[in-house]
Amino acid sequence: MHHIKHWVDGGATDLNNGVLPCQHHHTVIHTQRWTVRMGPDGHPEYLPPAWSDPYQNAIRPNDHTVIRR
């Protein structure tokens, strides 16, 4: 589970603060500095690092454009 607010920073380990990426994409989130947040409708949004997208436009998993291997 990926904590949206990291556990070490006081984030809860519950469904309201987590997403379930596969192991590969969880590693990419941490090593390439992606940000995960909940959108206004309660679905996760992934924000690429500034070096990849200077505007850091949110990507939703159903966009079929989220981090590719």
N, CA, C and O atoms as a Tripos MOL2 file, in Angstrom:
@<TRIPOS>MOLECULE
protein
  276   275    69     0     0
PROTEIN
NO_CHARGES

@<TRIPOS>ATOM
      1 N           0.8400   -1.1760    0.0000 N.3       1 MET1
      2 CA          0.0000    0.0000    0.0000 C.3       1 MET1
      3 C           0.8850    1.2390    0.0000 C.2       1 MET1
      4 O           1.8850    1.2990    0.7150 O.2       1 MET1
      5 N           0.5150    2.2100   -0.7950 N.am      2 HIS2
      6 CA          1.2140    3.4960   -0.7910 C.3       2 HIS2
      7 C           0.3870    4.4710    0.0370 C.2       2 HIS2
      8 O          -0.7900    4.6980   -0.2440 O.2       2 HIS2
      9 N           1.0120    5.0420    1.0590 N.am      3 HIS3
     10 CA          0.3490    6.0450    1.8910 C.3       3 HIS3
     11 C           0.3860    7.3860    1.1630 C.2       3 HIS3
     12 O           1.4530    7.8270    0.7370 O.2       3 HIS3
     13 N          -0.7600    8.0340    1.0170 N.am      4 ILE4
     14 CA         -0.7970    9.3550    0.3910 C.3       4 ILE4
     15 C          -0.0830   10.3540    1.2990 C.2       4 ILE4
     16 O           0.8140   11.0700    0.8530 O.2       4 ILE4
     17 N          -0.4770   10.4030    2.5590 N.am      5 LYS5
     18 CA          0.3240   11.1190    3.5560 C.3       5 LYS5
     19 C           1.1730   10.0370    4.1990 C.2       5 LYS5
     20 O           0.6500    9.1400    4.8590 O.2       5 LYS5
     21 N           2.4630   10.1190    4.0100 N.am      6 HIS6
     22 CA          3.3640    9.0540    4.4340 C.3       6 HIS6
     23 C           3.2030    8.7170    5.9140 C.2       6 HIS6
     24 O           2.9830    9.5920    6.7520 O.2       6 HIS6
     25 N           3.3170    7.4330    6.2080 N.am      7 TRP7
     26 CA          3.1680    6.9280    7.5640 C.3       7 TRP7
     27 C           4.1300    7.6240    8.5200 C.2       7 TRP7
     28 O           3.7510    7.9890    9.6330 O.2       7 TRP7
     29 N           5.3660    7.8050    8.0890 N.am      8 VAL8
     30 CA          6.3810    8.4330    8.9340 C.3       8 VAL8
     31 C           6.0100    9.8830    9.2560 C.2       8 VAL8
     32 O           6.4830   10.4370   10.2490 O.2       8 VAL8
     33 N           5.1670   10.4980    8.4230 N.am      9 ASP9
     34 CA          4.7140   11.8780    8.6470 C.3       9 ASP9
     35 C           3.3670   11.9330    9.3600 C.2       9 ASP9
     36 O           2.7230   12.9810    9.4020 O.2       9 ASP9
     37 N           2.9440   10.8020    9.9200 N.am     10 GLY10
     38 CA          1.6890   10.7730   10.6640 C.3      10 GLY10
     39 C           0.4850   10.3170    9.8620 C.2      10 GLY10
     40 O          -0.6470   10.4020   10.3380 O.2      10 GLY10
     41 N           0.7180    9.8340    8.6480 N.am     11 GLY11
     42 CA         -0.3870    9.3550    7.8250 C.3      11 GLY11
     43 C          -0.9660    8.0550    8.3610 C.2      11 GLY11
     44 O          -0.2360    7.1790    8.8240 O.2      11 GLY11
     45 N          -2.2660    7.9460    8.2920 N.am     12 ALA12
     46 CA         -2.9530    6.7440    8.7800 C.3      12 ALA12
     47 C          -2.7870    5.5900    7.7990 C.2      12 ALA12
     48 O          -2.6530    5.8020    6.5940 O.2      12 ALA12
     49 N          -2.7980    4.3780    8.3220 N.am     13 THR13
     50 CA         -2.7970    3.1940    7.4760 C.3      13 THR13
     51 C          -4.2450    2.7360    7.3610 C.2      13 THR13
     52 O          -4.6920    1.8480    8.0870 O.2      13 THR13
     53 N          -4.9650    3.3590    6.4360 N.am     14 ASP14
     54 CA         -6.3530    2.9870    6.1810 C.3      14 ASP14
     55 C          -6.7000    3.3080    4.7300 C.2      14 ASP14
     56 O          -5.9120    3.9310    4.0190 O.2      14 ASP14
     57 N          -7.8650    2.8840    4.3050 N.am     15 LEU15
     58 CA         -8.2450    3.0310    2.8990 C.3      15 LEU15
     59 C          -8.3880    4.4810    2.4620 C.2      15 LEU15
     60 O          -8.2500    4.7780    1.2750 O.2      15 LEU15
     61 N          -8.6580    5.3850    3.3850 N.am     16 ASN16
     62 CA         -8.7980    6.7970    3.0210 C.3      16 ASN16
     63 C          -7.4580    7.4700    2.7600 C.2      16 ASN16
     64 O          -7.4140    8.5750    2.2200 O.2      16 ASN16
     65 N          -6.3770    6.8190    3.1350 N.am     17 ASN17
     66 CA         -5.0490    7.4000    2.9660 C.3      17 ASN17
     67 C          -4.1460    6.5010    2.1360 C.2      17 ASN17
     68 O          -2.9220    6.5870    2.2440 O.2      17 ASN17
     69 N          -4.7220    5.6510    1.3200 N.am     18 GLY18
     70 CA         -3.8670    4.7360    0.5850 C.3      18 GLY18
     71 C          -4.3510    4.4130   -0.8070 C.2      18 GLY18
     72 O          -5.5350    4.5300   -1.1240 O.2      18 GLY18
     73 N          -3.4110    4.0060   -1.6240 N.am     19 VAL19
     74 CA         -3.6890    3.4680   -2.9560 C.3      19 VAL19
     75 C          -2.8930    2.1740   -3.0790 C.2      19 VAL19
     76 O          -1.9420    1.9520   -2.3300 O.2      19 VAL19
     77 N          -3.2780    1.3340   -4.0120 N.am     20 LEU20
     78 CA         -2.6420    0.0220   -4.1490 C.3      20 LEU20
     79 C          -1.9740   -0.1470   -5.5140 C.2      20 LEU20
     80 O          -2.4760   -0.8910   -6.3560 O.2      20 LEU20
     81 N          -0.8520    0.5310   -5.7420 N.am     21 PRO21
     82 CA         -0.1350    0.3040   -6.9980 C.3      21 PRO21
     83 C           0.5870   -1.0420   -6.9530 C.2      21 PRO21
     84 O           0.8460   -1.5840   -5.8790 O.2      21 PRO21
     85 N           0.9050   -1.5700   -8.1270 N.am     22 CYS22
     86 CA          1.7150   -2.7820   -8.1600 C.3      22 CYS22
     87 C           3.1140   -2.4310   -7.6300 C.2      22 CYS22
     88 O           3.4510   -1.2560   -7.4890 O.2      22 CYS22
     89 N           3.9070   -3.4400   -7.3430 N.am     23 GLN23
     90 CA          5.2330   -3.2070   -6.7620 C.3      23 GLN23
     91 C           6.0940   -2.3180   -7.6610 C.2      23 GLN23
     92 O           6.7750   -1.4160   -7.1750 O.2      23 GLN23
     93 N           6.0620   -2.5700   -8.9550 N.am     24 HIS24
     94 CA          6.8730   -1.7690   -9.8850 C.3      24 HIS24
     95 C           6.4870   -0.2940   -9.8070 C.2      24 HIS24
     96 O           7.3530    0.5690   -9.6640 O.2      24 HIS24
     97 N           5.1940   -0.0060   -9.9010 N.am     25 HIS25
     98 CA          4.7600    1.3900   -9.9030 C.3      25 HIS25
     99 C           4.9220    2.0470   -8.5330 C.2      25 HIS25
    100 O           5.1260    3.2580   -8.4490 O.2      25 HIS25
    101 N           4.8360    1.2680   -7.4730 N.am     26 HIS26
    102 CA          5.0940    1.8210   -6.1420 C.3      26 HIS26
    103 C           6.5540    2.2630   -6.0470 C.2      26 HIS26
    104 O           6.8490    3.3180   -5.4860 O.2      26 HIS26
    105 N           7.4500    1.4700   -6.5860 N.am     27 THR27
    106 CA          8.8690    1.8350   -6.6040 C.3      27 THR27
    107 C           9.0880    3.0870   -7.4440 C.2      27 THR27
    108 O           9.8430    3.9740   -7.0460 O.2      27 THR27
    109 N           8.4370    3.1670   -8.6000 N.am     28 VAL28
    110 CA          8.5690    4.3440   -9.4680 C.3      28 VAL28
    111 C           8.0840    5.6010   -8.7470 C.2      28 VAL28
    112 O           8.7190    6.6520   -8.8390 O.2      28 VAL28
    113 N           6.9660    5.5020   -8.0320 N.am     29 ILE29
    114 CA          6.4420    6.6550   -7.2860 C.3      29 ILE29
    115 C           7.5260    7.2050   -6.3610 C.2      29 ILE29
    116 O           7.7320    8.4170   -6.2960 O.2      29 ILE29
    117 N           8.2120    6.3250   -5.6540 N.am     30 HIS30
    118 CA          9.2200    6.7800   -4.6900 C.3      30 HIS30
    119 C          10.5400    7.1720   -5.3420 C.2      30 HIS30
    120 O          11.1240    8.1890   -4.9670 O.2      30 HIS30
    121 N          11.0210    6.4050   -6.2940 N.am     31 THR31
    122 CA         12.3470    6.6800   -6.8560 C.3      31 THR31
    123 C          12.3470    7.8250   -7.8550 C.2      31 THR31
    124 O          13.3690    8.4880   -8.0330 O.2      31 THR31
    125 N          11.2140    8.0700   -8.5100 N.am     32 GLN32
    126 CA         11.1640    9.1500   -9.4960 C.3      32 GLN32
    127 C          10.3870   10.3650   -8.9960 C.2      32 GLN32
    128 O          10.1240   11.3010   -9.7510 O.2      32 GLN32
    129 N          10.0210   10.3370   -7.7030 N.am     33 ARG33
    130 CA          9.4330   11.4980   -7.0180 C.3      33 ARG33
    131 C           8.0470   11.8910   -7.5360 C.2      33 ARG33
    132 O           7.7360   13.0780   -7.6300 O.2      33 ARG33
    133 N           7.2110   10.9000   -7.8730 N.am     34 TRP34
    134 CA          5.8230   11.1800   -8.2110 C.3      34 TRP34
    135 C           5.0810   11.5280   -6.9210 C.2      34 TRP34
    136 O           5.4890   11.1240   -5.8320 O.2      34 TRP34
    137 N           3.9940   12.2780   -7.0520 N.am     35 THR35
    138 CA          3.1350   12.6080   -5.9200 C.3      35 THR35
    139 C           1.7750   11.9770   -6.1640 C.2      35 THR35
    140 O           1.2830   11.9650   -7.2920 O.2      35 THR35
    141 N           1.1710   11.4550   -5.1100 N.am     36 VAL36
    142 CA         -0.1700   10.8800   -5.2080 C.3      36 VAL36
    143 C          -1.0810   11.6980   -4.3070 C.2      36 VAL36
    144 O          -0.7310   12.0160   -3.1700 O.2      36 VAL36
    145 N          -2.2490   12.0330   -4.8270 N.am     37 ARG37
    146 CA         -3.2450   12.7420   -4.0220 C.3      37 ARG37
    147 C          -4.6220   12.2140   -4.3890 C.2      37 ARG37
    148 O          -4.8030   11.5890   -5.4340 O.2      37 ARG37
    149 N          -5.5770   12.4690   -3.5290 N.am     38 MET38
    150 CA         -6.9600   12.1140   -3.8310 C.3      38 MET38
    151 C          -7.6010   13.2940   -4.5480 C.2      38 MET38
    152 O          -7.4950   14.4360   -4.0990 O.2      38 MET38
    153 N          -8.2610   13.0150   -5.6570 N.am     39 GLY39
    154 CA         -8.9710   14.0490   -6.3850 C.3      39 GLY39
    155 C         -10.2560   14.4270   -5.6630 C.2      39 GLY39
    156 O         -10.6260   13.7900   -4.6780 O.2      39 GLY39
    157 N         -10.9350   15.4590   -6.1480 N.am     40 PRO40
    158 CA        -12.1560   15.9220   -5.4940 C.3      40 PRO40
    159 C         -13.2650   14.8700   -5.4530 C.2      40 PRO40
    160 O         -14.1630   14.9390   -4.6140 O.2      40 PRO40
    161 N         -13.1960   13.8990   -6.3600 N.am     41 ASP41
    162 CA        -14.2180   12.8460   -6.3790 C.3      41 ASP41
    163 C         -13.7870   11.6080   -5.5930 C.2      41 ASP41
    164 O         -14.4720   10.5850   -5.6220 O.2      41 ASP41
    165 N         -12.6520   11.6950   -4.8890 N.am     42 GLY42
    166 CA        -12.1950   10.5810   -4.0630 C.3      42 GLY42
    167 C         -11.3730    9.5420   -4.7960 C.2      42 GLY42
    168 O         -11.0350    8.5130   -4.2110 O.2      42 GLY42
    169 N         -11.0400    9.7730   -6.0600 N.am     43 HIS43
    170 CA        -10.2030    8.8520   -6.8270 C.3      43 HIS43
    171 C          -8.7690    9.3770   -6.8470 C.2      43 HIS43
    172 O          -8.5540   10.5890   -6.8590 O.2      43 HIS43
    173 N          -7.7870    8.4730   -6.8500 N.am     44 PRO44
    174 CA         -6.3940    8.9290   -6.8070 C.3      44 PRO44
    175 C          -5.9620    9.6150   -8.0950 C.2      44 PRO44
    176 O          -6.4020    9.2710   -9.1920 O.2      44 PRO44
    177 N          -5.0930   10.5860   -7.9220 N.am     45 GLU45
    178 CA         -4.4610   11.2910   -9.0350 C.3      45 GLU45
    179 C          -2.9560   11.2180   -8.8170 C.2      45 GLU45
    180 O          -2.4740   11.3280   -7.6900 O.2      45 GLU45
    181 N          -2.2300   11.0340   -9.8920 N.am     46 TYR46
    182 CA         -0.7760   10.9140   -9.8380 C.3      46 TYR46
    183 C          -0.1780   12.1380  -10.5120 C.2      46 TYR46
    184 O          -0.5360   12.4690  -11.6420 O.2      46 TYR46
    185 N           0.7280   12.8070   -9.8250 N.am     47 LEU47
    186 CA          1.3710   13.9970  -10.3630 C.3      47 LEU47
    187 C           2.8210   13.6720  -10.6720 C.2      47 LEU47
    188 O           3.5790   13.2960   -9.7780 O.2      47 LEU47
    189 N           3.2150   13.8160  -11.9410 N.am     48 PRO48
    190 CA          4.5960   13.5140  -12.3090 C.3      48 PRO48
    191 C           5.5500   14.5400  -11.7050 C.2      48 PRO48
    192 O           5.1380   15.6460  -11.3580 O.2      48 PRO48
    193 N           6.8120   14.1760  -11.5820 N.am     49 PRO49
    194 CA          7.7930   15.1320  -11.0630 C.3      49 PRO49
    195 C           7.9690   16.2930  -12.0410 C.2      49 PRO49
    196 O           7.7080   16.1520  -13.2360 O.2      49 PRO49
    197 N           8.4070   17.4270  -11.5320 N.am     50 ALA50
    198 CA          8.5530   18.6310  -12.3560 C.3      50 ALA50
    199 C           9.5170   18.4250  -13.5220 C.2      50 ALA50
    200 O           9.3390   19.0320  -14.5780 O.2      50 ALA50
    201 N          10.5300   17.5850  -13.3490 N.am     51 TRP51
    202 CA         11.4700   17.3650  -14.4560 C.3      51 TRP51
    203 C          10.7970   16.6500  -15.6220 C.2      51 TRP51
    204 O          11.2610   16.7430  -16.7580 O.2      51 TRP51
    205 N           9.7080   15.9370  -15.3490 N.am     52 SER52
    206 CA          8.9890   15.2030  -16.3860 C.3      52 SER52
    207 C           7.8600   16.0360  -16.9840 C.2      52 SER52
    208 O           7.6140   15.9810  -18.1880 O.2      52 SER52
    209 N           7.1830   16.8000  -16.1510 N.am     53 ASP53
    210 CA          6.0770   17.6640  -16.5770 C.3      53 ASP53
    211 C           6.1370   18.9180  -15.7130 C.2      53 ASP53
    212 O           5.7010   18.8940  -14.5620 O.2      53 ASP53
    213 N           6.6700   20.0100  -16.2480 N.am     54 PRO54
    214 CA          6.8170   21.2300  -15.4500 C.3      54 PRO54
    215 C           5.5000   21.7280  -14.8510 C.2      54 PRO54
    216 O           5.5020   22.4100  -13.8260 O.2      54 PRO54
    217 N           4.3720   21.3880  -15.4900 N.am     55 TYR55
    218 CA          3.0650   21.8210  -14.9800 C.3      55 TYR55
    219 C           2.4970   20.8350  -13.9650 C.2      55 TYR55
    220 O           1.5340   21.1430  -13.2630 O.2      55 TYR55
    221 N           3.0880   19.6650  -13.8910 N.am     56 GLN56
    222 CA          2.6620   18.5900  -12.9910 C.3      56 GLN56
    223 C           1.1550   18.3350  -13.0900 C.2      56 GLN56
    224 O           0.4430   18.3010  -12.0860 O.2      56 GLN56
    225 N           0.6960   18.1590  -14.3270 N.am     57 ASN57
    226 CA         -0.7130   17.8520  -14.5660 C.3      57 ASN57
    227 C          -1.0620   16.4930  -13.9800 C.2      57 ASN57
    228 O          -0.3290   15.5200  -14.1580 O.2      57 ASN57
    229 N          -2.1810   16.4370  -13.2850 N.am     58 ALA58
    230 CA         -2.6190   15.1900  -12.6540 C.3      58 ALA58
    231 C          -3.0020   14.1610  -13.7080 C.2      58 ALA58
    232 O          -3.6180   14.4820  -14.7240 O.2      58 ALA58
    233 N          -2.6220   12.9180  -13.4400 N.am     59 ILE59
    234 CA         -2.9650   11.7870  -14.3010 C.3      59 ILE59
    235 C          -3.7970   10.8370  -13.4630 C.2      59 ILE59
    236 O          -3.4590   10.5460  -12.3160 O.2      59 ILE59
    237 N          -4.8860   10.3570  -14.0410 N.am     60 ARG60
    238 CA         -5.7460    9.4160  -13.3330 C.3      60 ARG60
    239 C          -5.5210    8.0290  -13.9010 C.2      60 ARG60
    240 O          -5.3010    7.8950  -15.1040 O.2      60 ARG60
    241 N          -5.5690    6.9930  -13.0760 N.am     61 PRO61
    242 CA         -5.3080    5.6320  -13.5580 C.3      61 PRO61
    243 C          -6.1530    5.2300  -14.7570 C.2      61 PRO61
    244 O          -5.6810    4.4790  -15.6110 O.2      61 PRO61
    245 N          -7.3770    5.7060  -14.8430 N.am     62 ASN62
    246 CA         -8.2190    5.3270  -15.9740 C.3      62 ASN62
    247 C          -7.8800    6.0900  -17.2440 C.2      62 ASN62
    248 O          -8.5080    5.8720  -18.2800 O.2      62 ASN62
    249 N          -6.8880    6.9900  -17.1820 N.am     63 ASP63
    250 CA         -6.4280    7.6910  -18.3790 C.3      63 ASP63
    251 C          -5.5920    6.7780  -19.2770 C.2      63 ASP63
    252 O          -5.3280    7.1200  -20.4290 O.2      63 ASP63
    253 N          -5.1800    5.6350  -18.7660 N.am     64 HIS64
    254 CA         -4.3170    4.6890  -19.4870 C.3      64 HIS64
    255 C          -2.9950    5.3240  -19.8900 C.2      64 HIS64
    256 O          -2.3470    4.8750  -20.8360 O.2      64 HIS64
    257 N          -2.5970    6.3660  -19.1760 N.am     65 THR65
    258 CA         -1.3180    7.0150  -19.4640 C.3      65 THR65
    259 C          -0.4280    7.0630  -18.2360 C.2      65 THR65
    260 O           0.6430    7.6690  -18.2660 O.2      65 THR65
    261 N          -0.8610    6.4350  -17.1650 N.am     66 VAL66
    262 CA         -0.0700    6.4310  -15.9380 C.3      66 VAL66
    263 C           1.2320    5.6920  -16.2040 C.2      66 VAL66
    264 O           1.3310    4.9110  -17.1510 O.2      66 VAL66
    265 N           2.1970    5.9350  -15.3910 N.am     67 ILE67
    266 CA          3.5410    5.3760  -15.4940 C.3      67 ILE67
    267 C           3.5730    4.0350  -16.2340 C.2      67 ILE67
    268 O           2.9090    3.0800  -15.8330 O.2      67 ILE67
    269 N           4.3300    3.9780  -17.2850 N.am     68 ARG68
    270 CA          4.4590    2.7410  -18.0580 C.3      68 ARG68
    271 C           5.8250    2.1220  -17.7960 C.2      68 ARG68
    272 O           6.7980    2.8200  -17.5090 O.2      68 ARG68
    273 N           5.8760    0.7990  -17.9000 N.am     69 ARG69
    274 CA          7.1520    0.1000  -17.7180 C.3      69 ARG69
    275 C           8.0590    0.3340  -18.8900 C.2      69 ARG69
    276 O           9.1790   -0.1760  -18.9150 O.2      69 ARG69
@<TRIPOS>BOND
     1     1     2 1
     2     2     3 1
     3     3     4 2
     4     3     5 am
     5     5     6 1
     6     6     7 1
     7     7     8 2
     8     7     9 am
     9     9    10 1
    10    10    11 1
    11    11    12 2
    12    11    13 am
    13    13    14 1
    14    14    15 1
    15    15    16 2
    16    15    17 am
    17    17    18 1
    18    18    19 1
    19    19    20 2
    20    19    21 am
    21    21    22 1
    22    22    23 1
    23    23    24 2
    24    23    25 am
    25    25    26 1
    26    26    27 1
    27    27    28 2
    28    27    29 am
    29    29    30 1
    30    30    31 1
    31    31    32 2
    32    31    33 am
    33    33    34 1
    34    34    35 1
    35    35    36 2
    36    35    37 am
    37    37    38 1
    38    38    39 1
    39    39    40 2
    40    39    41 am
    41    41    42 1
    42    42    43 1
    43    43    44 2
    44    43    45 am
    45    45    46 1
    46    46    47 1
    47    47    48 2
    48    47    49 am
    49    49    50 1
    50    50    51 1
    51    51    52 2
    52    51    53 am
    53    53    54 1
    54    54    55 1
    55    55    56 2
    56    55    57 am
    57    57    58 1
    58    58    59 1
    59    59    60 2
    60    59    61 am
    61    61    62 1
    62    62    63 1
    63    63    64 2
    64    63    65 am
    65    65    66 1
    66    66    67 1
    67    67    68 2
    68    67    69 am
    69    69    70 1
    70    70    71 1
    71    71    72 2
    72    71    73 am
    73    73    74 1
    74    74    75 1
    75    75    76 2
    76    75    77 am
    77    77    78 1
    78    78    79 1
    79    79    80 2
    80    79    81 am
    81    81    82 1
    82    82    83 1
    83    83    84 2
    84    83    85 am
    85    85    86 1
    86    86    87 1
    87    87    88 2
    88    87    89 am
    89    89    90 1
    90    90    91 1
    91    91    92 2
    92    91    93 am
    93    93    94 1
    94    94    95 1
    95    95    96 2
    96    95    97 am
    97    97    98 1
    98    98    99 1
    99    99   100 2
   100    99   101 am
   101   101   102 1
   102   102   103 1
   103   103   104 2
   104   103   105 am
   105   105   106 1
   106   106   107 1
   107   107   108 2
   108   107   109 am
   109   109   110 1
   110   110   111 1
   111   111   112 2
   112   111   113 am
   113   113   114 1
   114   114   115 1
   115   115   116 2
   116   115   117 am
   117   117   118 1
   118   118   119 1
   119   119   120 2
   120   119   121 am
   121   121   122 1
   122   122   123 1
   123   123   124 2
   124   123   125 am
   125   125   126 1
   126   126   127 1
   127   127   128 2
   128   127   129 am
   129   129   130 1
   130   130   131 1
   131   131   132 2
   132   131   133 am
   133   133   134 1
   134   134   135 1
   135   135   136 2
   136   135   137 am
   137   137   138 1
   138   138   139 1
   139   139   140 2
   140   139   141 am
   141   141   142 1
   142   142   143 1
   143   143   144 2
   144   143   145 am
   145   145   146 1
   146   146   147 1
   147   147   148 2
   148   147   149 am
   149   149   150 1
   150   150   151 1
   151   151   152 2
   152   151   153 am
   153   153   154 1
   154   154   155 1
   155   155   156 2
   156   155   157 am
   157   157   158 1
   158   158   159 1
   159   159   160 2
   160   159   161 am
   161   161   162 1
   162   162   163 1
   163   163   164 2
   164   163   165 am
   165   165   166 1
   166   166   167 1
   167   167   168 2
   168   167   169 am
   169   169   170 1
   170   170   171 1
   171   171   172 2
   172   171   173 am
   173   173   174 1
   174   174   175 1
   175   175   176 2
   176   175   177 am
   177   177   178 1
   178   178   179 1
   179   179   180 2
   180   179   181 am
   181   181   182 1
   182   182   183 1
   183   183   184 2
   184   183   185 am
   185   185   186 1
   186   186   187 1
   187   187   188 2
   188   187   189 am
   189   189   190 1
   190   190   191 1
   191   191   192 2
   192   191   193 am
   193   193   194 1
   194   194   195 1
   195   195   196 2
   196   195   197 am
   197   197   198 1
   198   198   199 1
   199   199   200 2
   200   199   201 am
   201   201   202 1
   202   202   203 1
   203   203   204 2
   204   203   205 am
   205   205   206 1
   206   206   207 1
   207   207   208 2
   208   207   209 am
   209   209   210 1
   210   210   211 1
   211   211   212 2
   212   211   213 am
   213   213   214 1
   214   214   215 1
   215   215   216 2
   216   215   217 am
   217   217   218 1
   218   218   219 1
   219   219   220 2
   220   219   221 am
   221   221   222 1
   222   222   223 1
   223   223   224 2
   224   223   225 am
   225   225   226 1
   226   226   227 1
   227   227   228 2
   228   227   229 am
   229   229   230 1
   230   230   231 1
   231   231   232 2
   232   231   233 am
   233   233   234 1
   234   234   235 1
   235   235   236 2
   236   235   237 am
   237   237   238 1
   238   238   239 1
   239   239   240 2
   240   239   241 am
   241   241   242 1
   242   242   243 1
   243   243   244 2
   244   243   245 am
   245   245   246 1
   246   246   247 1
   247   247   248 2
   248   247   249 am
   249   249   250 1
   250   250   251 1
   251   251   252 2
   252   251   253 am
   253   253   254 1
   254   254   255 1
   255   255   256 2
   256   255   257 am
   257   257   258 1
   258   258   259 1
   259   259   260 2
   260   259   261 am
   261   261   262 1
   262   262   263 1
   263   263   264 2
   264   263   265 am
   265   265   266 1
   266   266   267 1
   267   267   268 2
   268   267   269 am
   269   269   270 1
   270   270   271 1
   271   271   272 2
   272   271   273 am
   273   273   274 1
   274   274   275 1
   275   275   276 2
@<TRIPOS>SUBSTRUCTURE
     1 MET1         2 RESIDUE 1 A MET
     2 HIS2         6 RESIDUE 1 A HIS
     3 HIS3        10 RESIDUE 1 A HIS
     4 ILE4        14 RESIDUE 1 A ILE
     5 LYS5        18 RESIDUE 1 A LYS
     6 HIS6        22 RESIDUE 1 A HIS
     7 TRP7        26 RESIDUE 1 A TRP
     8 VAL8        30 RESIDUE 1 A VAL
     9 ASP9        34 RESIDUE 1 A ASP
    10 GLY10       38 RESIDUE 1 A GLY
    11 GLY11       42 RESIDUE 1 A GLY
    12 ALA12       46 RESIDUE 1 A ALA
    13 THR13       50 RESIDUE 1 A THR
    14 ASP14       54 RESIDUE 1 A ASP
    15 LEU15       58 RESIDUE 1 A LEU
    16 ASN16       62 RESIDUE 1 A ASN
    17 ASN17       66 RESIDUE 1 A ASN
    18 GLY18       70 RESIDUE 1 A GLY
    19 VAL19       74 RESIDUE 1 A VAL
    20 LEU20       78 RESIDUE 1 A LEU
    21 PRO21       82 RESIDUE 1 A PRO
    22 CYS22       86 RESIDUE 1 A CYS
    23 GLN23       90 RESIDUE 1 A GLN
    24 HIS24       94 RESIDUE 1 A HIS
    25 HIS25       98 RESIDUE 1 A HIS
    26 HIS26      102 RESIDUE 1 A HIS
    27 THR27      106 RESIDUE 1 A THR
    28 VAL28      110 RESIDUE 1 A VAL
    29 ILE29      114 RESIDUE 1 A ILE
    30 HIS30      118 RESIDUE 1 A HIS
    31 THR31      122 RESIDUE 1 A THR
    32 GLN32      126 RESIDUE 1 A GLN
    33 ARG33      130 RESIDUE 1 A ARG
    34 TRP34      134 RESIDUE 1 A TRP
    35 THR35      138 RESIDUE 1 A THR
    36 VAL36      142 RESIDUE 1 A VAL
    37 ARG37      146 RESIDUE 1 A ARG
    38 MET38      150 RESIDUE 1 A MET
    39 GLY39      154 RESIDUE 1 A GLY
    40 PRO40      158 RESIDUE 1 A PRO
    41 ASP41      162 RESIDUE 1 A ASP
    42 GLY42      166 RESIDUE 1 A GLY
    43 HIS43      170 RESIDUE 1 A HIS
    44 PRO44      174 RESIDUE 1 A PRO
    45 GLU45      178 RESIDUE 1 A GLU
    46 TYR46      182 RESIDUE 1 A TYR
    47 LEU47      186 RESIDUE 1 A LEU
    48 PRO48      190 RESIDUE 1 A PRO
    49 PRO49      194 RESIDUE 1 A PRO
    50 ALA50      198 RESIDUE 1 A ALA
    51 TRP51      202 RESIDUE 1 A TRP
    52 SER52      206 RESIDUE 1 A SER
    53 ASP53      210 RESIDUE 1 A ASP
    54 PRO54      214 RESIDUE 1 A PRO
    55 TYR55      218 RESIDUE 1 A TYR
    56 GLN56      222 RESIDUE 1 A GLN
    57 ASN57      226 RESIDUE 1 A ASN
    58 ALA58      230 RESIDUE 1 A ALA
    59 ILE59      234 RESIDUE 1 A ILE
    60 ARG60      238 RESIDUE 1 A ARG
    61 PRO61      242 RESIDUE 1 A PRO
    62 ASN62      246 RESIDUE 1 A ASN
    63 ASP63      250 RESIDUE 1 A ASP
    64 HIS64      254 RESIDUE 1 A HIS
    65 THR65      258 RESIDUE 1 A THR
    66 VAL66      262 RESIDUE 1 A VAL
    67 ILE67      266 RESIDUE 1 A ILE
    68 ARG68      270 RESIDUE 1 A ARG
    69 ARG69      274 RESIDUE 1 A ARG
